[in-house]
Amino acid sequence: MTSQPTSAPAPGPELDVLEFPLPRPGTMGPPEECARLRESCPMARVRLPMDATAWYATRYEDVRELLADPRLIRPTINDWPPRPGQTADDGPRLVTMAELDGPRHVALRRAVASAFSSRAVRDRLPRIRELAEHLLEEFEEDGRAGDLVAGFTEPFPLLVLCDLVGIPFQDQDWFLPVLDAALDGVVTSEDANSVTDLLREYMAELLAQKRSRPGDDVLTRLVGRRDGGVLPHDEVMAFGLSMLTVGFGISGFFLADSVHTLLERPQLWARLRDHRNLMTGAVEEILRYMPVMNGTVLLLATEDIEAGGQRIREGEAVIPVLASANRDASVFADAARLDPCRADNPHLTFGRGAHNCVGAHLARAELTVGLEALFDRFPRLRPADGHEPLWDDQSVTKSPLTLPVSW
């Protein structure tokens, strides 16, 4: 990974520092402030919850360029924001595919590309549907109403990923709380090293198991490549940690937000349920419209660069706000409307450039299969009377914590 700066430069005097924009309580977003910033200050300075500042990019063209700029890198949760007395050798870091750069990143992506290709995902669709049906059958057995987040939208992407990658699904009771702590560490900077140690230890033990008891999964194949001298241990670790930290979480957020949004539009729910030929375009539109990534992509400048009419200095943080870019009316006509028949849809949900999401095809499949399985099993699915979804209104990654439904 590219070396990290040891301190975060103070913002220049030319712009006021704004409070970090958050969606209104009980909503997904994007934050209402984004629309104003796109027009008046597309590269703003914002104060982050972890007592640091960053450039906040809201316009589509700026976000598109920043995502692919090789001079911007991702820090690890151990490295940024820097803590008092921190040195470059303060123990092992939580390095995922997002933080790898250069030849190491290219080699790892090549090693996993075939497992996440469009053809591989297409061949896996019957298995993905089987897993969805299994969860929904159990969900239906519990009665005529329930929490769809706990019963389906959260476990489904995790089950799909575990099945493909080779992470034991039954270990979720251990690693999910640790992952929550890791995400908290990004915000509070507390205990980042201890959380890193736990995740690395778990992944190291899992890789050792794959060497002694091989399975039919991606981790087993990567371990075999490592033993053959093709892929170093740290790269295999980075892949495994990527799958644990973000590989399933974002898909779960998207699925929950998608179901919530469609159930609030019962005519659209019925239209997609009854006209499956619309699903391909509808899924792309849902991916554009769902503002899960309200501001969770954080990059550091390795040198001075110009963007959005501002000079970003070496070491400064930049947040390309995907949710705002995907609602930019200069690119998307009637951008605030969910239009399943939208023809031109160059959304940035999966990023761009060298670090575009390696699991994009799998994420599309999970969203498509998840919705179609719900359409088929619960054609009259609706919000449960008298029960509102619960939200974590302090999180920039907005998705309902609960989704009470009946059928």
N, C-alpha and C positions, 0 to 999 in steps of 0.2 A: 504494500500500500504506500501511496505517496506520503511523505512525512507530514506531520500535522504542525500547525503553528502553536507556539507555546502560550500565546495570549491573544485575546480578541480585541482588535483595535476599536477605539471609541468612535461613535458615529460622527460624521462631519457636521459642521454647524449649519449647513444649508437647509436641512430638513428637520422638522419636529419629529420626535419619536412618539409613535402612536401606541396605544394599548393593543395587544394582539387581538385581531377580530375573531369573534366566536359567533356561531349561529344563535338565533334566538332560542331561549329555553324551550324544550319540547319539539324542536324541529331539526331536520338534517342539515339545513344550510343550502347553498354556501352562505357565509355571513353576508348580511345586507350591505355591509361596508364595502364589499368587493366591487359592486356595481359603480359606486361613487369613485372608488380609487382607480378603476379602469379608465374613467373619463378625466379625472383631475390629477391623479398622482399614481401612475401605473407601477412605479418603483418607489415604494414607501419604506420608511424605517419603522420597525415595530419592536416592542419590548416583549420578549419571550417569558414564559412562566419560570424558566430556570435562571433568571437574573442575567440575561444576555440580550443582545439586540441582533436584528437581522434585516436584510433587504427583503421586501415582500412584493413579489412580482405577480400582477393580476391580469395582464393583457396577454391574449393568446400568442401573438408573435414573439413577445419577450419570453414567455414560458417555454415555447417551442425551441427557441434558440438556446436558452439556458440549460435545458435538459440534455442537450447534445454537446455542450461545450466541454471539451476535455480538460480545460483549466479549472473546472469545478469538480470537487470530489466529495464523497460522503465520509464524514467522521464516524468513528465508533462511539458507543455510549460511554466508553472509558475515557475517550480523548476530548470530548467536547460537551459542554463548555469546560475549559481547563479549570482545575481546582487548585487552590493555594498549595504550593509546595510540590505540585505534580511534576514528574519528569517523564521523559520518553520511554523509560523502562519500568513503569509502575505495574508490572505483572501482565498476564495474558489478557488479550483483548477479545471482545465479542465481534469477530470479523465474519461477515456473511458475504455472499456474492456481490452485494451492493457496494461494499467497501474495497473489494479487490479491483486492481487496475492493471492495464497493460497485458503482457503475455500470460500472466497467471490467470487473469479473468477470461481471456480468450480461450485458453486451454480448458478451463473448467466448463465454459459454455459449450464448447465443442463436445466434451465428454458426455454431457447430459442432453444435448440437443435432440438426439433421436427419440429419447423417452418422452419429450414434451412437444414433438413435432405434430403438425396437423394430422398426419396420417396415423401416428401412434395414438393420439387422442381419439380419432374417429374409430379406430379398431377397439378402443376401450369403452366406447359408449354403452354397449350392453352391460358391462360390469358396473359402470357408474349408475345406470338405471336400476340395476339389481340392488345396489347399496341404498339408493334413495327409497325404493319400495320397502326394503327391510325396515328402515327407520320409520317410515310413514305407517307401516302396519303396526308397529309397536305404539306409535303415537295415537293411532285410531283406537286401539284396544283400551286406552285409558278413559274413554268416554266421548261425549259429544262436544267437548270444548277442551281447550288446553293452551299452553304457552308454546307457540310455534318456534320461538328462538331456542328454548331449552330442548324441545322435542325434535327439531329438524334443522333450522337454518344454521345453528352453531355446530352441531355434530356432523352434519352431512359433508361439508368440505374437508373437515378433519379426517373423517373416515375414508374419503376418496384419496386424500394425500397419503395417509398412513398406508393404505393398501398398495399404492403405487410405489412409494419411496422405500417402505420397509421399516417405518417407525411403529412400534407396537401401540395400537389404539388403546389397549388397556392401561398404558402408562399415563394416560391423560390426567388422571387424578393427581399425579405428581408434577408433570411438567407444565400444566396449564397455570397453576398458581405461581410457579417460578417465572413463566412468561409474563404474567401480569406484573410481577415485581420488576421485571426487566423494562417493561414499558413505563412503569412509574419512575424507574431510574433515569429514563430519558428526560423526564420532566423535572425531577427533583435533584438529580445528580447524587442521590444517596445510595450507598451500598452497591454501586455499579460493579465494582470488582468482585464482590461476593456472589452476586447474581451471575456474572460471567463465569466464575469458577464452577458454579453448579451446573450450568448449561453445557459447558465444555466437558466436564466430568461425565455427564450423562451421555453426550454424544460419543466420547471416547470409548465408554463401556459398550455402547451399542455397536460401534464399528468393530470392536474386538469380537463381539458375538457374531457379526456377519462373517468374519474371517474363519471362525471355528465352526459355525453352523450356517452355511450359505443359504440364501433364499432366492426366490424369483422376484427381485426388486432392484430398484435403482442403486441403493446403497451397497448392496452386494456386488453389483457390477463395478461400481466405482472402487470399492476395496480391492477387487481383483485387478483393476487397472493399476492401482497404486502398487500392489505387490509386484506387478510386472514392470515397474519403473516408469510408468506413463504419467501418473498423476500423484503428486506429493500428498502426504498426510494432511497438511494444513488446508489444501484445497478441498479435500474430501470433507474435512471438518466444516469448512466455510459453507459448502453446499448443505450439509445436514443442518447446520444452525440456521441457514436461510429458510429451510422448510419448516423448522420449528417456530421461528420468530414471525415470519410474514407469509409463509407459504399457504396457510389455510385461513388466517384471520381476516384478511381483506375480502376473500371470497365469501366468507360468512357474513361480513358486514353488508356487502353488496346484495346478497340474497335476501337478508332481512329487510333492508331498505326497499328493495324491489317489490317484495310481497306487500309491505306496508303501503307503498305508493300506489300499487295497483288496486289494493283493496279499498283505498280511498277514492278510487275511480272505478266503480263497479262496471260501468259500461265498457271501459277499456279491458278490465279483467275478462269479461264475457267475450269481447271481440277476439282477444288473443286465444282464449280457451277454444273458441269455435272456428278459428281461422289460423291453423298452425303454419300456413304458408307465410304468415307475417313474422314468424318468430325470429328469423335470422336478422332482419332489419330492426326488429323491436329490441332484441338483445343489445345490438350496437347502440341504439338510442338510450336504452336504460343505462348502459355503461357510461354514456356521455352525461346523462341527466343526474345520475346518482352522485351526490357530492361527498362520497366517503372520504376522499383525500382532500380535506379542507385546508391542509397546510402541514402535512407530515413529512414532506420531502425536504430535507435540509442539506445544503451543499456548502462547501467552503472554497473560497477562491485561493488558488495557489499562486496567482500573480494578479496584478491590476488588470481589470477588464472594463469595457464600456458596455452598458446594457440599459435599455429603456431611458436613454438620456442621462444616465447617472454613471459616475465612476465608482466601481466596486473595487476596493483595495484588497491587496493580498491579506488573507487571513480573515476577511469578513465573511459572515454567513449570509446565505441567500436561500429564500424559500420560494420556489416556483409553485404557485397555487393552482394545481390542476383543476380543482372545482371551479375556480373563477375563469380560467382559460376556456373551459368547456361550456361556459355560459356567455362567451363574448359574442355580442350581437353583430360585430363586424365580420364574423366567420360563420355563425349559425343563425339563419333567419328564424325569427320568433324564438330566440334561444331559451326563454324561460318556460317554454311549453314542451311537454313530453309528447313527441310525435313519432309513433311507431313506423310511419311511412317516410320518414326523413331520408332523402336520397343521398345527399352529400354530407358525410359525417366523419370528418377527419379528427375525431376526438383524441385527446392525449392521455387517456386514462391509464394506458399501459406504459407511459413514458415514451422515450425516444432516444436514439443513439445507442452507444455500446451497452448501456445498462437498461435497455427496454426490458420489460417483464418477460422472463424466460417461460413463465407459466401462463402466458396470455391465452393460448388455445385451450388449456385445461380450465382456466377460469371461465371462458365463454361456455364450455361444455357443462360445467357445474351449474351455471346460471340457467342455461337452456333446459337441461335435464331436470333440475330442481323445480323450475316453474311448471314444466310439462307434467311431471309426476304429481304435483299439487292439483293441476287442472283435472287430471284424470281421476284421482282418488277423491278429491273434494271439490267438485264442480261448483258447489254453492258456498264455498268458503267465504267467511265474512268476519269483520271485527266482532268480538264478543260484546254483547250489550252490557253497558255499565262498567266496562273495564278499559281503561286507557293504557297504552304502552308506557313503560318507564324508560327514561333517558338519562344518560350520564352527561349532564350539561357542561361539565368542565373539560370534557374530552374534545380535541379537534377532530377526532375520527368518530363522526356521529352515526350511530346506529341504535335502534331500540334495544334496550336490555331485555325487555319482555315484549311479546306480541300476542296478546290474548285473542284467540279466534274461536269460532264455532262453525259447525257445518250441518 
